[in-house]
Amino acid sequence: MPNSHSRGVILVFPTAEAMARQAAASFVAHAQAAIAARGRFNVVLSGGTTPRLIFSVLAGSEFAPQVEWARVHFFWGDERPVPPSDHDSNFRLAHEYLLQPLGIAPENIHRIEGELPPAEAAARYDRHLTDFFGTAPRRFDLIHLGLGEDGHTASLFPYTAALDETEAKVVANEVPQRGTTRLTFTAALINAARAVEFFVTGANKAKVLREVLMGREQKYHYPSQMICPADGTLTWFVTADAAAYLPADMTKPAAGCAPPN
């Protein structure tokens, strides 16, 4: 059973494989609901090793037939300043393990052009969102996120300028601690989603996960704490090793995403 918490619903799984299967089932459910209600499903993907496993499960014979892929549009919440063929490209990961195996049409793939100068790439993607949504609000049906060991999510890194951006947009975020500039959704854009799902695996994430979920509000130190959908759901998919420092009983209900008292 899910555990209600002040920062969303927390689901704990014994293995990454078990988590990936539940994530795929959730993807299917969100896709089916969005397509039934609005005729299309707009999903934002993330990078990293955990999404790769989820992508592989989604593209497999069990889950793939359950989705009308022609009605699914794929976006990315952040990207590195690299071309799409680069090993570090978030797009490349999804293309290799999900989009290509499923034969997704090019017009349904909306990648960030990481090969461009960062400011230009951010501006172009932001304009693309305007063209895609038109006069409707920029509201995605589902956004996938990860959690870094430093508490970052997407490319919202600790003590970077993007944390002060209040508009729902795409920005070029200078990350001095990584010696680079990343393209990223702002927290405001993420928080406009109908559903946000975090995926956290590995014992190396256990301490930061506890701080993000149970600690006091420190958004500059732990940017993941900024994620709180204004009118949507927030769910954490966590492996048991990553949940090692969380209280065993987290069933006390709490509204919204405010930190515990």
N, C-alpha and C positions, 0 to 999 in steps of 0.2 A: 504494500500500500504506500501511496505517496505521503510524504511528511510535509505538513504546512509549516511555513516559516515566514518571518518578517521580510525575508528577501526572496520570496517565491516558494515554489514547490521543489523539494529535493527528492530525487530518485537515486537510490544507491544500488549498484549492480556488482556481482562477484567478479566479473571479468569485463574487459573491454569489448569482447565479442558479444556478450549478453547485452551490454549497453548499446552497441551498434544495431542490434536487432530491434530493440525498443525504439531507438531513434528513427530507424527506417519505418517502423509501424506508425510512429507519430507523423513523419513526413507524409506518408500515404493518407492518413486521416485528415491532415491539414489540407493537402492537395485536393482530395475529394470534396471537402466542405467548401473550399474557395471556388472550385470550378462549378459546383452546383449553385452557389450563391451569386457569383459574379462572372462566371464564364472563363476565368483564367486563374492561375496560381502564380504569384510573384514571390520567389524565394531568394534569400541572400545567403550565399555560402561563405565559409571561412577556409583557412588553410591549416596545415599541420598534419601530424600523423594520425590523429584520431578521426578527422573527417575522411581520410583516405579509406579507413575501414568501413565507415558508414556508407561512403560512395559505393564501395564494392558490394556491400550487402544490398543496397538499393538497386543496383544494376543487375542483380542476380535474378534467377528464375522465380523466386518466391514473391518478391515485391514489385518488380518492374511491370508485370502485367496488370497491376492494380491501379496504375496511374495513366491518365490521358496525357502523355508527354507532349503532344502537340500544343497543349494548352498551358504548359509550364514555361515560365520565363525565369532565367537564371541571372542573378546579379552577384556582386562581391562587395563585402563590407569594408575590405581594405586590400591593398596590394603593395608589393615592393616595387622600387623603381627599376624594373628589369623587363626585358621583352617577354612575350608569352611563351617562348621556347626555353626560357631559362629554368634551371633546376629549382630555383627559389620562388618561381612564380606561383601564386595561389591559383591562378587560372589554369596553369598547366596541370596541376594536381587534379583538379576537378575534370578537366578535359580528358585526361588519360584514364581515370578510374570511373567516370560517370557519364560525361557528355558523349564521348566517342563511342563507348560500348552501347549506349542507348540510341545512337544515331540522331541526336538532337539537332534540329534545323538551325542554321546559323542565325536566322532572324530572332530566335528565342534565346540567344546567348548574348549577354550584355556585359562584356568584360571591361575592366579599367585598363586604359592604355598606358601601362607602366613604363613603356619604352620612351614616352614623351617626357620633356622636362616636367617635374612634379607639379608646378603651379598650373601649367597648361593641361596636364592630365586630369587634375582635380576639376578645373573649370569645365573641361569637355564632358566629364562624366556627370557633373552637376547639371549641365545643360541637357544632357541625354535624359536624365531623370525628369526634367521639366517636359521634354518632348514626349516621353513615355506616359507620364501620368496626366498630362494636359492640365486642365483646370481642377482636377481632383486632388485631394491631399496626397502627399508622398507617404503612402502607408503600405508597407509590405505585409504580406500574409504571414511570413515566417522568416526570422533571421537566426542563423546559426552563429554562435560565438565560441571562442576558446578563452582560456585563462592562462596568462603567463606567470612564471614564477615571481615576477616583480609586481603582479597585480594588474597588468595591462590587459585590455581586450581590444579586438580589432587592431588598429594601430593608435589607440589612445594610451600613450605611455605616461608614466608618472612625470609630473612637473613639466608637461609640454603645453604649447600654446593652444592646441585644439581643445583642451579641457575647459577653456574659458569661452568657447564658441557656443552661443545659445541658439543659433539657427539650425534648422534641419537641413544639412547640406553635406557636400563632400569637400574635404580640404586637404591641402598638402601640409603635413605635420612634421616639422623638424624634430628629429629625435637625437639630441647630442650624445646621449649615452650609448647609442648604437652607431654613431657617426654616419647617419643617413637621414633622408627625408622619406616619409611614408605617405601613401594616399589612404584616406580613411573617412568613413562615415563619422559624423559627430554623434555625441550621445543623444542629442535631441532627435536626430533622424532615426536612430535605433529605437528610441523610446516611443516613437509614433507607430511601431509595428503592432499587428494584431497578436503576434506571439513571438517570444524570444526564447531561445534554448541555448544554454551553456553546456559544453561538453568538457569534462575534466577527468583526466586519467593520470595515474602514476603517483607513487609515494612522494615524489619531489614537489607535488602541488599541495600536499596535505596542510602544511602550515599556512601558506598564503590563502588557501580556501577557507580555513577557519577564521582568519583575520577579516577576509572580505565578507563572510556571512555572519560572523558572530561579534566582530570587533566594532569599535566606535567608528563613526563616520570620518573617513580620511580620504576624500575623493582625489586629492592631488597625489597622495601616496599610493592609493589603490583605486585606479580609475574604474575598475569593474564595478565598484560600488555606485557609480553613476547610473547604471543600467536599471531602469524601473519603468516599464511600459506605462504610459499615461492611461491607456484604455485597452489593455491587452494582458496576456498571461506571461509569466516568467517561470521557466522550469530549468532546474539544474540536473543534468544527467552525470552522475559521479560514480567512479569505480570505488570499490571498498578500500583500496589502499590510499586513494586520494581523500577519502572520508575519515581517515584514521583519527583525526583530532576533533571531529565533530561530536557533540553529545549524542549518546545512544538514543535518547528520547527527544526527538525534535517534532513532536506532534502538536505542540501548543499552537493553536491558530493565531495568526496575526494578520491584519489587513495591510495591503500595500507593500512597499519596499523599504520602509523606514528601518533603521537599525534597532536592535533590542534596547530596552531601557536599562 
